[in-house]
Amino acid sequence: MADHSLFTFVRVHGASPEAVGNALRDGSDKIMDIYSIMGEWDLLVRIEHPDLNTIQKVVADTIRAHPNVAQTYTILGYQIYGSKWPGFDYPDTE
C-alpha cells in the first residue's frame, strides 16, 4: 500500500516560523517536508506514512502539542500527479 500524505497548515504564535519548523522537523521522522508559506498560515507540513492512525498521532502529539502552534488545518492527499517526488510518475495513458 502506498503511503498516505497529510498536509497540515500551521499558524504560529509567540515564536518564529523557523524556530517552530525546526522543532517540528526534529520531532518526528514521519514529517517529510516543512515549508514556510505566506498568507493566512505560517507553515505547511507534509507527513507521510502508510498507517493513518500513525500520522494522526504525528499531528496530535508532535504538531498540535508544540507550545507555539496556535492552530492547524489538515488535509489528506490521496493521489499525486507528476514526478515531483522519487518513485512517482504520471499514470500510464495506455
Backbone bond lengths (Angstrom), bond angles and torsions (degrees), N, CA, C in turn:
res aa  C-N    CA-C-N  psi(-1)  N-CA   C-N-CA  omega(-1)  CA-C   N-CA-C  phi
1 M - - - 1.453 - - 1.526 109.15 -
2 A 1.299 116.18 136.50 1.462 121.00 179.88 1.519 110.42 -71.39
3 D 1.304 115.19 155.16 1.450 119.73 176.36 1.519 110.46 -65.99
4 H 1.332 115.06 147.69 1.453 121.34 170.66 1.524 106.65 -88.43
5 S 1.318 116.32 147.00 1.457 120.84 174.14 1.514 108.66 -114.99
6 L 1.308 116.41 124.98 1.448 122.48 172.25 1.517 107.38 -109.58
7 F 1.317 115.08 140.72 1.451 121.66 177.75 1.516 107.16 -118.79
8 T 1.321 116.15 120.67 1.455 121.14 -178.69 1.516 109.31 -115.25
9 F 1.327 114.89 120.07 1.455 121.46 172.37 1.523 106.98 -83.19
10 V 1.333 116.38 136.73 1.459 121.23 -174.38 1.528 109.50 -126.74
11 R 1.336 115.36 130.93 1.460 121.31 171.65 1.526 107.04 -103.76
12 V 1.325 115.51 127.05 1.470 123.03 -175.55 1.525 109.37 -101.23
13 H 1.342 115.92 143.55 1.464 121.35 176.64 1.526 109.04 -140.36
14 G 1.324 116.72 131.01 1.457 120.97 174.04 1.516 115.51 84.15
15 A 1.318 117.42 7.57 1.466 122.50 177.58 1.519 107.41 -158.43
16 S 1.306 116.47 168.66 1.460 119.49 177.69 1.534 109.82 -79.84
17 P 1.324 117.40 149.59 1.463 119.65 174.56 1.532 111.91 -55.79
18 E 1.321 117.14 -35.85 1.465 120.69 179.38 1.524 111.63 -62.25
19 A 1.329 116.58 -44.45 1.470 120.23 -179.99 1.530 111.16 -64.16
20 V 1.328 116.61 -42.83 1.460 120.40 179.68 1.527 109.99 -68.40
21 G 1.325 117.22 -43.14 1.463 120.71 178.80 1.518 112.07 -59.98
22 N 1.321 117.13 -42.41 1.471 120.52 178.03 1.522 111.42 -63.75
23 A 1.320 116.97 -40.61 1.465 120.48 179.24 1.528 110.99 -66.64
24 L 1.327 117.10 -41.51 1.465 120.22 179.33 1.520 110.99 -66.17
25 R 1.310 116.53 -41.33 1.467 121.04 179.81 1.518 110.95 -57.98
26 D 1.321 116.26 -40.31 1.461 121.00 -178.94 1.530 112.52 -81.36
27 G 1.347 117.33 -7.09 1.454 120.86 -174.72 1.512 115.49 -89.08
28 S 1.342 118.30 -14.63 1.462 119.69 -177.70 1.520 110.74 -159.52
29 D 1.325 115.73 136.77 1.464 119.40 175.89 1.529 111.76 -80.55
30 K 1.338 117.65 -3.30 1.468 121.82 177.16 1.528 111.18 -84.73
31 I 1.337 116.81 -16.26 1.456 120.94 177.55 1.517 108.15 -79.44
32 M 1.327 115.92 116.29 1.458 121.52 -174.58 1.525 112.96 -90.00
33 D 1.323 116.38 -42.97 1.465 121.67 -176.82 1.516 109.05 -144.13
34 I 1.332 115.76 148.39 1.457 122.37 171.75 1.517 106.98 -134.03
35 Y 1.327 115.41 123.09 1.459 121.53 -179.15 1.524 109.45 -112.62
36 S 1.315 116.64 137.05 1.445 121.91 167.45 1.529 106.14 -82.89
37 I 1.323 116.36 128.03 1.465 119.47 -175.85 1.526 109.96 -127.90
38 M 1.320 115.44 160.72 1.457 121.36 178.55 1.516 109.09 -103.66
39 G 1.314 115.40 150.08 1.456 119.84 178.15 1.514 111.03 120.79
40 E 1.301 115.45 -147.61 1.457 122.32 -175.86 1.527 113.10 -66.46
41 W 1.331 117.03 -29.08 1.460 123.01 -177.30 1.526 109.62 -110.89
42 D 1.326 116.71 157.36 1.464 121.72 -177.77 1.526 113.13 -98.25
43 L 1.334 116.86 -36.30 1.469 121.74 -176.89 1.521 110.20 -133.95
44 L 1.320 115.20 152.08 1.458 122.42 170.20 1.525 106.84 -124.16
45 V 1.335 116.37 121.43 1.453 122.53 -175.66 1.526 108.44 -112.57
46 R 1.340 116.25 129.66 1.480 120.68 175.76 1.518 108.39 -106.24
47 I 1.336 115.18 124.68 1.460 123.00 -179.57 1.515 107.12 -116.03
48 E 1.326 117.30 138.99 1.453 120.73 -178.34 1.524 110.20 -137.29
49 H 1.338 116.01 133.49 1.462 122.04 176.80 1.525 107.52 -173.74
50 P 1.328 119.71 149.66 1.466 120.13 179.54 1.531 113.72 -71.55
51 D 1.326 118.11 -21.70 1.460 121.53 -176.27 1.525 110.61 -102.91
52 L 1.342 116.54 117.04 1.465 120.48 -178.75 1.523 112.70 -63.27
53 N 1.328 117.83 -32.60 1.468 119.66 178.24 1.519 111.39 -64.09
54 T 1.322 116.35 -36.94 1.469 120.40 178.89 1.515 110.53 -65.74
55 I 1.322 117.40 -45.32 1.466 117.78 -178.01 1.521 111.82 -74.35
56 Q 1.328 117.46 -24.95 1.460 119.70 172.89 1.527 109.73 -64.10
57 K 1.331 116.90 -38.31 1.464 121.00 178.14 1.522 111.28 -67.09
58 V 1.335 117.66 -33.93 1.465 120.36 176.81 1.524 109.44 -62.58
59 V 1.335 116.69 -44.12 1.469 120.07 179.21 1.526 110.03 -63.05
60 A 1.322 117.25 -47.66 1.469 120.65 -175.95 1.527 112.85 -74.01
61 D 1.329 116.57 -46.79 1.469 120.04 -170.35 1.519 114.62 -90.12
62 T 1.329 117.73 -20.66 1.466 119.90 -179.77 1.525 111.09 -108.69
63 I 1.324 117.05 -53.52 1.469 119.58 -174.17 1.524 111.45 -77.60
64 R 1.317 116.98 -59.02 1.474 120.00 -176.14 1.525 112.56 -67.01
65 A 1.321 117.28 -25.29 1.468 120.60 -179.55 1.525 112.67 -77.75
66 H 1.327 117.72 -14.20 1.472 119.86 -179.55 1.531 108.64 -65.29
67 P 1.335 118.36 132.18 1.468 120.80 -174.83 1.527 114.70 -64.13
68 N 1.318 118.93 -19.88 1.462 120.71 -179.76 1.522 113.09 -102.51
69 V 1.314 117.64 10.33 1.463 121.42 173.37 1.522 107.34 -92.70
70 A 1.340 115.22 114.78 1.458 120.58 -176.99 1.520 112.40 -88.36
71 Q 1.338 117.11 -32.85 1.464 120.31 -175.72 1.520 109.21 -160.60
72 T 1.329 116.38 149.24 1.461 121.62 175.70 1.514 110.03 -133.59
73 Y 1.327 115.05 158.04 1.460 123.12 173.97 1.523 105.97 -143.31
74 T 1.326 117.27 119.37 1.463 121.48 -171.98 1.514 111.10 -116.79
75 I 1.343 115.73 136.96 1.458 121.68 175.51 1.523 108.89 -129.13
76 L 1.326 116.00 152.55 1.460 122.70 179.38 1.518 109.17 -101.02
77 G 1.323 115.51 127.69 1.462 120.50 172.66 1.515 108.69 -100.38
78 Y 1.328 118.20 127.63 1.454 120.27 -175.85 1.518 113.94 -117.20
79 Q 1.312 118.17 -4.78 1.463 121.14 179.68 1.521 108.16 -147.23
80 I 1.320 116.48 140.09 1.456 120.89 176.93 1.521 108.60 -120.79
81 Y 1.303 115.81 139.91 1.459 121.98 178.19 1.513 108.03 -117.80
82 G 1.297 116.47 136.19 1.453 120.48 -178.90 1.514 110.98 98.09
83 S 1.297 115.23 -172.60 1.459 119.41 -177.28 1.522 110.92 -127.18
84 K 1.317 116.41 42.52 1.463 121.39 179.53 1.519 111.60 -61.33
85 W 1.331 116.98 -44.70 1.451 121.18 -178.74 1.512 109.78 -104.26
86 P 1.320 118.87 143.82 1.457 121.04 179.92 1.533 111.85 -55.75
87 G 1.313 115.06 139.34 1.461 119.98 178.35 1.505 114.09 93.68
88 F 1.311 118.32 -9.41 1.455 121.33 179.47 1.523 109.63 -111.52
89 D 1.294 116.56 136.19 1.462 122.57 178.07 1.512 108.94 -135.50
90 Y 1.337 115.95 165.28 1.460 119.93 173.45 1.519 109.49 -59.98
91 P 1.335 117.45 143.84 1.472 119.21 176.19 1.519 110.37 -60.65
92 D 1.344 115.53 147.72 1.468 120.70 176.58 1.512 110.09 -61.36
93 T 1.321 115.89 142.40 1.462 120.04 178.95 1.524 111.70 -100.12
94 E 1.321 116.96 -0.33 1.464 120.61 -178.79 1.508 111.59 -80.23
